[in-house]
Amino acid sequence: MSQSEWPGVAPGTVVEFFEAKELLLGVCLAVKDQKLSVLTENNREMSLVMRRVVSASPAKLNPAQNRDDLVRALKKIRGERESLAAQVDVAELWSVLEGEPEGYSPQDLAELVFAGAVVTDDHVAAVQRVLLADRLYFQFKDGLFAARTAEQVERRREDMEREARKERLLEEGAQWVRRVMQAKPGARYDIFNEDIVEKIKEFCLFGQDAESASFVKELFGRSGIPAQQGAAFRFLVRLGVWSENENLYLHQQGLATDFAPEILHAAEAGKDRLQRITVGEERADFRSYEAFTIDSASTRDLDDALSFRPLGEDRWEVGVHIADAAHFVDMDDPVDREAASRVTSIYLPDRRIPMLPPSLSEEACSLCPEKDRATLSFVMEVDASGWIHAWKILPGVVRVSRRLTYEQVDRLVETDPTFKALFHLSERLREQRRERGAVLLPLPEIHISVNDHGMIQLVRYEKENPSQIIVSEWMIAANGLAAAYLAEKDLPAIYRCQAECRPETDQVQSDYPIFHIYRQRRLFARAELETRPGPHCSLGMNPYTTVTSPIRRYTDLVVQRQIKTALSEGRPAYAEDVLEKILTHIRVQLGKVAFVHRKWTRYWILRYLEQEDIQSLNAIVLDKNARFAYLLLPDFLMEVHAPLPQEQAVTAGEMVRLKIERLNPRDDVLRVQIV
């Protein structure tokens, strides 16, 4: 309040004001420039701005008195006012005034409460003290108290109860947080409150953008912990809720990692359909074929197999047998809805998150050796030039006789005439795609694995090995036939289209092929998912779809259903408008998965650098501007940037040496200098 509102404030005036939410009494010792020099009932002198005064009783005390006497006098006044305040029944006062629109001054209310008594400043201050503390029945504004309506009181009561619960939660939660942080490492902790844990998680993931940010900051402030995301993460690790290598990106993007019990139960029930794989009009019998899978040794979901046999006169039959996931997962059943939500299996260095539950992805659907399995098979008659003269798509039953790794097939291509011939035909397929405009820019693959002890292994694979070419070319061929079949029937599907592959015009010399591959790839148009066919320029295919990974990709499961329904009933399983809705979700979800995969792979590469204590690195300069060089670490296929050195010229295409200045995997920090 301004001084004009307290015209009687002078030395000796007893004032009331709030200090740390407590109403205190003081005696004015002096007034100067809108400020009071006050001695409080706690025997402390302080400067008080006039607007903080909530009540003033002029000429109460003599400021020249002994200081101790003044303090005793203030405490006596406080006692008198508290005694009077105890006589004020706020609820009864409200019941009298409820419904009155105007506000009342403390003087008016004191005369109403203490009717028949001589009302003094102490009576007025006592009523004001009670009403300011109440917060429920009356609203204070511009020096007046107005009675709330019954509805307002009820809402206010609910608000106050929520505030009280929150306060209790904060106080008890802060004590729990302190106990956890002060305990010895490795101790076991009880979860005090699951809701608080979820709030701390949210703050750790989203910081200031979290709805719980203000609560967690208050909680940590009371606990003596920095209100930072890093502190929240360390607390959750100490609590045992998360691990040191927790993938926060998965949590941030809201990607499911486990299956709900009802989904697992539904998947188990779906396994019963293994007994209903029958050979006859519906399924061709390929069990006598020498079918084999080619995968890495760690692969558990085997969704494609090949068969190969001579037909005579320089003709061969190549079969691409794709796991018939649609046989086990009905459209819009619980497992299908879960798969549609997930969109794809996610393969990370430290874990695998399948699209379908393991009872399907690793057992019933998977083309396990020596097991009868349902397939959608693409059977092609091929000549020595790789030209496909005839082909058919049909549901089948296959029994894989050999499970091979890429390394085994690379050796067989050198020694086994069958695999040598298959590789030769694969090369002819690739050459045909080149002639149709395909741009082959293969990048090696960095495979990172983490064992149970947290040790990281990093292996670099070249994708131009014979085994890789065999698999990729026949899968591309099968996908192309699937697209051709659907396009010929004028059926909507999920086609993969890439409109343009611009050649590089700014030719830069470099001794490193990977430099040119990276630069050229940046000029490619982005591949898109569409419901109508179109060319895929970098693959040299028109049209193109994917159907060869229905266990791992929802798009492939959808296309598989579209083909199977067209084969059996002459109609599509999905209308075009339904496919558009599916694609809207798929595009968003694939973006999230790509983000998580990129960030988490980078995290483990940084952890590997830390584990191996690597201090310096080779890097190829991809580009530069006035201040920074943009670099590729060829050993890890990871891009970084570094400030340009003043003492040496750096040109695009050259190899430079980097020194690691700072490395922090958890904060995604890799700071390097060119040396």
C-alpha positions in Angstrom: 0.0 0.0 0.0 1.2 3.5 -0.7 1.8 6.0 2.1 -1.3 7.9 1.1 -3.3 4.9 2.1 -1.8 4.9 5.5 -1.8 8.6 6.4 -1.4 8.0 10.1 1.9 6.0 9.8 4.5 7.8 11.9 7.0 6.9 14.5 5.2 4.8 17.2 2.7 3.4 14.8 2.2 -0.4 15.1 2.2 -2.0 11.7 1.5 -5.5 10.4 3.2 -7.0 7.3 4.0 -10.3 5.8 7.5 -11.7 6.1 8.1 -15.2 4.5 4.3 -15.8 4.5 4.0 -15.0 8.2 2.1 -11.9 9.5 4.5 -10.0 11.8 4.0 -6.9 14.0 6.5 -4.1 14.2 6.7 -0.6 15.5 7.7 2.3 13.2 10.8 4.0 14.4 11.2 6.4 11.5 9.7 7.3 8.1 11.7 8.3 5.1 11.1 8.3 1.3 8.1 5.9 1.4 10.1 3.5 3.6 9.7 2.7 7.3 12.4 1.8 9.7 10.7 -0.9 11.8 11.5 -2.9 15.0 9.8 -6.2 14.7 8.4 -8.4 17.4 11.3 -10.7 16.8 13.7 -7.9 18.0 15.0 -7.2 14.5 15.3 -3.8 12.8 14.5 -3.7 9.1 13.6 -1.4 6.3 10.0 -1.8 5.1 8.5 -0.3 1.9 5.0 1.2 2.6 3.2 -1.0 0.2 3.9 -4.1 2.3 1.9 -2.7 5.3 -1.4 -4.5 5.7 -2.6 -2.7 8.8 -1.5 0.3 10.9 -2.5 1.4 14.4 -1.3 5.0 15.0 0.2 6.3 18.2 0.3 2.9 19.9 3.8 2.9 21.3 6.6 5.4 22.1 9.5 4.8 19.8 11.8 6.4 22.3 11.2 3.5 24.8 13.8 0.9 25.6 14.1 -1.6 22.8 13.3 -4.6 25.0 10.2 -2.8 26.3 9.1 -2.2 22.7 9.5 -5.9 21.8 7.6 -6.9 24.9 4.8 -4.5 24.1 4.6 -5.8 20.5 4.3 -9.4 21.8 1.6 -8.3 24.2 -0.4 -6.7 21.3 0.1 -9.9 19.3 -1.3 -11.9 22.1 -4.3 -9.7 22.5 -5.0 -9.9 18.8 -4.6 -13.6 18.7 -7.0 -13.9 21.6 -9.6 -11.8 19.7 -8.9 -13.7 16.5 -9.9 -16.9 18.3 -13.3 -15.5 18.7 -13.9 -15.0 15.0 -16.0 -17.7 13.3 -15.2 -17.3 9.6 -17.7 -19.8 8.4 -20.5 -18.2 10.4 -19.5 -14.7 9.1 -19.5 -16.0 5.6 -23.0 -17.6 6.0 -24.3 -14.1 6.9 -22.6 -12.3 4.0 -22.7 -15.0 1.3 -24.6 -13.6 -1.8 -23.7 -10.0 -1.0 -22.0 -8.6 -4.1 -20.1 -5.7 -2.4 -16.9 -6.0 -0.4 -16.5 -5.0 3.3 -13.6 -3.2 5.0 -11.9 -4.8 8.0 -13.6 -2.1 10.2 -17.1 -3.0 8.9 -16.5 -6.7 9.5 -15.0 -6.1 13.0 -18.2 -4.2 14.0 -20.3 -7.1 12.7 -18.3 -9.8 14.5 -17.9 -7.9 17.8 -21.3 -6.3 17.9 -22.0 -4.6 21.2 -18.3 -4.2 22.0 -16.1 -1.1 21.6 -14.2 -1.9 18.4 -10.5 -1.0 18.6 -7.6 -1.3 16.2 -6.9 -4.7 17.8 -10.4 -5.9 16.9 -10.0 -4.8 13.3 -6.5 -6.3 13.0 -7.8 -9.6 14.6 -10.5 -9.9 12.0 -8.2 -9.0 9.2 -5.6 -11.5 10.5 -8.2 -14.3 10.5 -9.6 -13.6 7.0 -6.1 -13.2 5.4 -5.2 -16.6 6.9 -8.4 -18.3 5.9 -8.2 -18.1 2.0 -11.4 -20.1 1.7 -14.5 -18.0 2.3 -13.4 -14.4 1.5 -11.5 -12.8 -1.3 -9.3 -9.8 -0.5 -9.0 -7.1 -3.1 -8.2 -3.3 -2.8 -8.5 -3.4 1.0 -11.9 -5.0 1.0 -13.1 -8.6 1.8 -15.9 -10.0 -0.4 -17.7 -13.2 0.4 -17.3 -15.9 -2.2 -20.4 -17.7 -3.6 -21.1 -21.2 -2.4 -19.9 -22.6 -5.8 -16.7 -20.5 -5.5 -16.1 -21.8 -2.0 -16.5 -25.4 -3.1 -14.1 -24.9 -6.0 -11.7 -23.1 -3.7 -11.9 -25.9 -1.2 -11.0 -28.4 -3.9 -8.1 -26.2 -5.0 -6.8 -25.9 -1.4 -7.0 -29.7 -0.9 -5.0 -30.2 -4.0 -2.4 -27.7 -2.8 -2.3 -29.4 0.6 -1.7 -32.8 -1.1 0.9 -31.3 -3.3 2.7 -29.7 -0.3 2.6 -33.0 1.6 3.9 -34.8 -1.5 6.7 -32.2 -1.9 7.8 -32.3 1.7 7.7 -36.1 2.0 9.2 -36.6 -1.5 12.1 -34.2 -0.7 12.9 -36.2 2.4 12.8 -39.4 0.3 15.1 -37.9 -2.4 17.6 -36.8 0.3 17.6 -40.3 1.8 18.3 -41.9 -1.6 21.1 -39.4 -2.5 22.7 -39.7 0.9 22.7 -43.5 1.1 25.7 -45.6 0.1 25.9 -46.6 -3.6 24.4 -50.0 -4.3 21.8 -49.7 -1.5 18.3 -50.8 -2.2 15.6 -48.1 -2.1 11.8 -48.3 -1.8 9.8 -46.3 -4.4 8.2 -43.7 -2.2 5.7 -42.6 -4.8 5.3 -43.9 -8.4 3.8 -40.6 -9.5 6.9 -38.7 -8.3 9.1 -41.1 -10.2 7.1 -40.5 -13.4 7.4 -36.8 -12.9 11.2 -37.0 -12.5 11.3 -39.2 -15.6 9.4 -36.7 -17.6 11.6 -33.8 -16.4 14.7 -35.8 -17.3 13.4 -36.4 -20.8 11.9 -33.0 -21.6 13.4 -30.5 -19.2 11.5 -27.2 -19.1 9.0 -28.5 -21.6 7.8 -31.2 -19.2 4.4 -30.5 -17.5 6.1 -31.6 -14.3 9.0 -29.2 -14.6 8.0 -26.8 -11.9 7.1 -29.6 -9.4 10.4 -31.4 -9.9 12.4 -28.2 -9.7 10.7 -27.4 -6.4 11.2 -31.0 -5.2 14.9 -31.0 -6.1 15.3 -27.5 -4.6 14.0 -28.7 -1.3 16.2 -31.8 -1.5 19.4 -29.8 -2.2 19.8 -31.2 -5.7 20.5 -29.1 -8.8 17.2 -28.8 -10.8 18.8 -30.1 -14.0 18.0 -33.0 -16.4 21.4 -34.5 -15.7 20.7 -34.6 -11.9 17.3 -36.2 -12.6 19.0 -38.9 -14.7 21.6 -39.6 -12.0 18.9 -39.9 -9.4 16.9 -42.4 -11.5 20.0 -44.4 -12.1 20.8 -44.4 -8.4 17.2 -45.4 -7.6 17.6 -48.4 -10.0 14.7 -47.2 -12.2 17.0 -46.7 -15.2 20.5 -48.0 -16.0 23.6 -46.1 -16.8 23.1 -46.9 -20.5 19.3 -46.1 -20.5 18.1 -45.2 -24.0 16.4 -41.9 -23.3 15.7 -41.4 -26.9 13.3 -44.4 -26.9 11.4 -42.8 -24.0 11.4 -39.4 -25.6 9.9 -40.7 -28.8 7.3 -42.8 -27.0 8.4 -46.1 -28.7 7.1 -49.3 -27.1 9.7 -51.7 -26.0 7.7 -54.5 -24.3 4.5 -56.2 -25.3 1.4 -56.1 -23.0 0.3 -59.5 -21.6 -2.8 -59.5 -23.7 -0.8 -59.1 -26.9 1.6 -61.9 -25.9 -1.5 -64.1 -25.2 -3.0 -63.3 -28.6 0.2 -64.1 -30.3 0.5 -67.5 -28.6 -3.1 -68.2 -29.7 -2.0 -67.3 -33.3 0.6 -70.0 -33.2 -2.2 -72.6 -33.4 -2.4 -71.8 -37.1 0.8 -73.7 -37.6 -1.4 -76.8 -37.6 -3.5 -75.3 -40.4 -0.7 -75.0 -43.0 -2.0 -77.5 -45.6 -0.7 -78.3 -49.0 -3.2 -78.3 -51.8 -5.2 -75.8 -53.9 -4.3 -73.0 -51.5 -0.6 -73.7 -51.1 2.1 -75.1 -53.3 4.5 -77.6 -51.8 8.1 -76.5 -51.9 9.3 -78.8 -49.1 11.4 -80.9 -51.5 13.3 -77.8 -52.7 16.8 -77.2 -51.2 15.8 -73.9 -49.6 18.2 -72.0 -47.5 18.4 -68.7 -45.5 21.3 -66.2 -45.6 21.5 -64.0 -42.5 23.9 -62.9 -39.8 24.6 -65.5 -37.1 22.7 -63.4 -34.6 19.5 -63.1 -36.6 16.4 -64.6 -34.9 13.6 -63.6 -37.3 14.2 -65.4 -40.6 11.7 -63.9 -43.0 13.1 -64.9 -46.4 14.7 -68.0 -48.0 16.0 -68.8 -51.4 15.8 -71.9 -53.5 17.8 -72.5 -56.7 17.7 -75.4 -59.3 18.7 -75.9 -62.9 16.0 -76.3 -65.5 18.3 -77.2 -68.5 19.2 -75.3 -71.6 20.8 -72.4 -69.6 17.7 -71.9 -67.5 17.3 -71.9 -63.8 14.5 -71.6 -61.4 15.0 -69.2 -58.5 12.5 -69.1 -55.6 12.3 -66.3 -53.1 10.2 -67.6 -50.2 8.8 -65.0 -47.9 7.4 -65.8 -44.4 3.6 -65.6 -44.6 3.1 -63.4 -41.5 -0.4 -62.6 -42.8 -1.4 -66.3 -42.2 -0.8 -65.7 -38.4 -1.9 -62.1 -38.0 -5.4 -61.1 -39.1 -6.1 -57.6 -40.2 -7.1 -55.4 -37.2 -6.7 -58.1 -34.6 -4.9 -57.2 -31.4 -1.5 -58.3 -32.7 -2.0 -56.5 -36.0 -3.0 -53.2 -34.2 0.2 -53.5 -32.1 2.3 -54.1 -35.1 0.6 -51.2 -36.9 1.5 -49.0 -33.9 5.1 -50.1 -33.9 5.5 -50.0 -37.7 8.9 -51.8 -37.7 11.3 -53.9 -35.7 14.1 -51.8 -34.2 17.6 -53.1 -34.1 19.9 -51.2 -31.7 23.5 -52.1 -30.6 22.3 -53.2 -27.1 18.8 -54.5 -27.8 16.3 -55.7 -30.4 12.7 -54.5 -30.3 10.5 -56.7 -32.5 7.4 -55.6 -34.3 5.7 -58.9 -33.7 5.9 -60.9 -30.4 8.7 -63.5 -30.3 6.3 -66.4 -30.4 5.5 -65.3 -33.9 8.6 -63.4 -35.1 11.1 -66.0 -33.9 8.9 -69.2 -34.1 5.7 -69.5 -36.0 6.4 -67.1 -38.8 10.2 -67.5 -38.9 11.6 -69.8 -41.6 13.3 -72.1 -39.0 15.4 -75.0 -40.4 13.7 -78.3 -40.7 10.3 -76.9 -39.9 7.3 -76.6 -42.3 6.5 -72.9 -42.7 3.9 -70.9 -44.6 5.3 -68.6 -47.3 4.3 -66.3 -50.1 6.7 -67.5 -52.8 8.0 -65.8 -55.9 9.2 -68.3 -58.4 11.2 -67.1 -61.4 12.5 -68.7 -64.5 15.8 -67.1 -65.4 18.3 -67.4 -68.2 22.1 -67.0 -68.2 21.9 -63.3 -68.8 19.7 -62.8 -65.7 16.6 -62.2 -67.8 13.4 -63.3 -66.1 11.3 -65.1 -68.7 8.4 -66.3 -66.5 7.4 -65.8 -62.9 4.5 -66.5 -60.6 3.5 -65.6 -57.0 1.8 -68.2 -54.9 1.3 -69.1 -51.3 3.4 -72.1 -50.4 4.9 -74.3 -47.8 8.7 -74.5 -47.4 11.0 -76.5 -45.2 14.4 -74.7 -45.0 17.2 -77.3 -45.2 20.2 -75.0 -44.5 20.6 -71.9 -42.4 23.7 -70.1 -43.8 25.6 -67.0 -42.7 26.9 -64.4 -45.1 30.5 -65.6 -44.4 29.6 -69.2 -45.2 28.0 -68.2 -48.5 31.0 -66.1 -49.5 33.1 -69.2 -49.2 30.5 -71.4 -51.0 30.5 -69.0 -54.0 34.2 -69.8 -54.4 33.8 -73.6 -54.1 30.2 -74.7 -54.8 29.0 -74.7 -58.4 25.4 -74.0 -57.3 26.3 -70.9 -55.4 28.7 -69.8 -58.0 25.9 -69.9 -60.6 23.5 -68.2 -58.3 26.0 -65.4 -57.7 26.6 -65.1 -61.5 22.8 -64.6 -62.0 22.7 -62.1 -59.2 25.4 -60.0 -60.9 23.4 -60.1 -64.2 20.4 -58.8 -62.3 22.5 -56.0 -60.9 23.8 -55.1 -64.4 20.3 -54.9 -65.8 19.4 -52.5 -63.1 22.4 -50.4 -63.9 21.3 -50.3 -67.5 17.9 -49.0 -66.3 19.6 -46.2 -64.5 20.3 -47.6 -61.1 23.0 -45.8 -59.1 24.9 -48.2 -56.9 26.5 -46.3 -54.0 27.0 -49.0 -51.4 28.2 -47.9 -48.0 29.8 -50.4 -45.6 27.8 -51.3 -42.5 29.1 -50.7 -38.9 27.7 -53.4 -36.7 27.9 -52.6 -33.0 27.1 -55.1 -30.3 27.2 -54.8 -26.5 27.6 -57.9 -24.3 26.1 -58.5 -20.9 29.1 -56.9 -19.2 28.8 -53.7 -21.2 31.8 -54.3 -23.4 31.3 -52.9 -26.9 32.4 -54.7 -30.1 32.5 -52.8 -33.4 32.8 -54.6 -36.7 32.8 -53.1 -40.2 31.0 -55.1 -43.0 31.4 -54.5 -46.7 28.1 -54.7 -48.5 29.6 -55.7 -51.9 30.5 -59.3 -50.8 28.9 -62.0 -53.0 26.5 -63.1 -50.2 25.3 -59.5 -49.8 24.8 -59.2 -53.5 22.9 -62.5 -53.8 20.5 -61.5 -51.0 19.9 -57.9 -52.1 19.4 -58.6 -55.8 16.9 -61.4 -55.4 15.0 -59.5 -52.7 14.9 -56.5 -55.1 13.7 -58.8 -57.9 10.9 -60.2 -55.8 9.8 -56.8 -54.6 9.8 -55.6 -58.2 7.6 -58.5 -59.2 5.2 -57.8 -56.3 4.9 -54.2 -57.5 4.4 -55.2 -61.1 1.6 -57.6 -60.1 -0.2 -55.0 -58.1 0.3 -52.2 -60.7 -0.9 -54.5 -63.5 -4.1 -55.2 -61.5 -4.4 -51.4 -60.8 -4.4 -52.1 -57.1 -3.4 -49.5 -54.5 -0.5 -50.6 -52.3 2.4 -49.1 -50.5 4.8 -48.4 -53.3 8.3 -47.0 -52.8 9.1 -44.1 -55.2 12.2 -42.0 -55.7 11.8 -39.3 -58.3 15.3 -38.0 -59.0 19.0 -39.0 -58.7 20.8 -35.9 -59.7 24.5 -36.5 -60.7 27.2 -34.5 -59.0 28.3 -31.5 -61.1 30.8 -30.0 -58.6 33.5 -32.6 -59.1 36.0 -32.7 -56.3 39.1 -34.9 -56.5 39.6 -37.4 -53.7 41.5 -40.6 -53.2 38.7 -42.0 -51.1 35.7 -43.6 -52.8 33.5 -43.2 -49.7 33.9 -39.4 -50.1 32.2 -39.5 -53.5 29.5 -41.9 -52.3 28.6 -39.5 -49.4 28.5 -36.5 -51.7 26.4 -38.2 -54.4 23.9 -39.6 -51.9 23.2 -36.1 -50.7 21.9 -35.3 -54.2 19.4 -38.1 -54.3 15.7 -37.2 -53.9 14.2 -38.7 -50.8 12.4 -42.0 -51.3 8.7 -41.7 -50.5 5.9 -44.1 -49.7 2.9 -43.7 -52.0 -0.3 -45.6 -52.7 0.2 -45.5 -56.5 3.2 -46.8 -58.5 6.1 -44.7 -59.7 9.8 -45.1 -60.5 12.6 -45.7 -57.9 15.5 -44.1 -59.6 18.5 -45.3 -57.4 17.3 -48.9 -57.6 16.5 -48.7 -61.3 13.0 -50.2 -60.7 9.6 -49.1 -62.0 7.4 -49.8 -60.1 8.8 -50.9 -56.7 7.4 -52.0 -53.3 8.7 -54.1 -50.5 7.2 -57.4 -49.4 10.2 -59.4 -48.4 10.3 -58.5 -44.6 6.7 -58.9 -43.3 7.9 -60.0 -39.9 9.9 -56.8 -39.4 8.1 -54.1 -41.5 4.4 -53.3 -41.3 4.5 -51.9 -44.9 5.6 -55.4 -46.1 2.9 -57.1 -44.1 0.3 -54.8 -45.6 1.6 -55.4 -49.2 1.6 -59.2 -48.5 -2.0 -59.0 -47.5 -2.8 -57.0 -50.6 -1.2 -59.6 -52.9 -2.7 -62.6 -51.1 -6.2 -61.2 -51.2 -5.8 -60.3 -54.9 -4.6 -63.8 -55.7 -7.4 -65.6 -53.8 -10.3 -63.2 -54.3 -9.4 -60.8 -57.1 -9.7 -57.8 -54.9 -7.5 -55.7 -52.6 -7.5 -56.2 -48.9 -7.2 -52.5 -48.3 -9.0 -49.6 -50.0 -6.8 -46.7 -51.1 -8.2 -44.3 -48.4 -7.4 -46.8 -45.7 -3.8 -47.1 -47.0 -3.4 -43.4 -46.9 -4.4 -43.3 -43.2 -1.9 -46.2 -42.5 0.8 -44.3 -44.3 0.2 -41.1 -42.4 1.1 -43.0 -39.2 3.9 -44.9 -40.8 5.7 -41.8 -42.0 5.7 -40.2 -38.6 6.7 -43.4 -36.8 9.5 -44.2 -39.2 10.9 -40.7 -38.6 11.0 -41.4 -34.8 12.6 -44.8 -35.3 15.3 -43.3 -37.6 16.0 -40.6 -35.1 16.4 -43.1 -32.2 18.6 -45.4 -34.3 20.9 -42.6 -35.4 21.3 -41.1 -31.9 21.7 -44.4 -30.1 24.2 -45.8 -32.6 26.2 -42.6 -32.1 26.0 -43.0 -28.3 27.6 -46.4 -28.5 30.2 -45.3 -30.9 31.2 -42.5 -28.4 31.1 -45.1 -25.7 33.4 -47.3 -27.8 35.9 -44.4 -28.2 35.8 -44.0 -24.4 36.2 -47.7 -23.8 39.2 -48.0 -26.1 40.7 -44.7 -24.9 41.0 -43.4 -28.5 42.6 -40.0 -28.5 42.9 -39.3 -32.2 41.0 -40.2 -35.4 41.2 -40.1 -39.2 38.6 -38.0 -40.9 37.7 -37.1 -44.5 36.7 -33.5 -45.2 33.3 -33.6 -46.8 32.8 -29.8 -47.0 33.7 -26.5 -45.3 32.6 -23.0 -44.8 34.4 -19.9 -43.5 34.7 -21.3 -39.9 34.1 -25.0 -39.9 35.1 -28.2 -41.7 32.4 -30.9 -42.0 34.0 -34.3 -41.6 33.3 -38.0 -42.0 34.9 -40.5 -39.6 35.3 -43.4 -42.1 36.0 -46.0 -39.4 32.6 -45.3 -37.8 30.5 -43.7 -40.6 29.8 -40.8 -38.4 29.8 -37.1 -39.2 31.4 -34.4 -37.0 32.5 -30.8 -37.5 35.6 -29.0 -36.3 36.9 -25.4 -36.4 39.2 -24.7 -39.3 42.8 -24.5 -38.2 44.5 -21.1 -38.9 47.9 -22.6 -39.6 47.0 -25.1 -42.3 44.8 -25.2 -45.4 42.1 -27.9 -45.4 40.4 -29.0 -48.6 37.4 -31.1 -49.4 38.2 -34.7 -50.2 41.4 -34.9 -48.2 42.1 -37.1 -45.1 43.0 -35.2 -41.9 43.9 -36.2 -38.4 41.7 -35.2 -35.5 42.4 -34.9 -31.8 39.6 -35.5 -29.4 39.2 -32.5 -27.1 36.1 -33.6 -25.2 34.1 -36.7 -25.1 30.8 -37.2 -23.2 28.5 -40.0 -24.6 25.6 -39.2 -22.3 25.4 -35.6 -23.4 26.2 -36.5 -27.0 29.4 -34.4 -27.0 32.3 -35.1 -29.3 34.5 -32.1 -29.6 37.5 -32.5 -32.0 40.3 -30.4 -33.4 42.2 -30.8 -36.7 45.9 -31.4 -36.0 
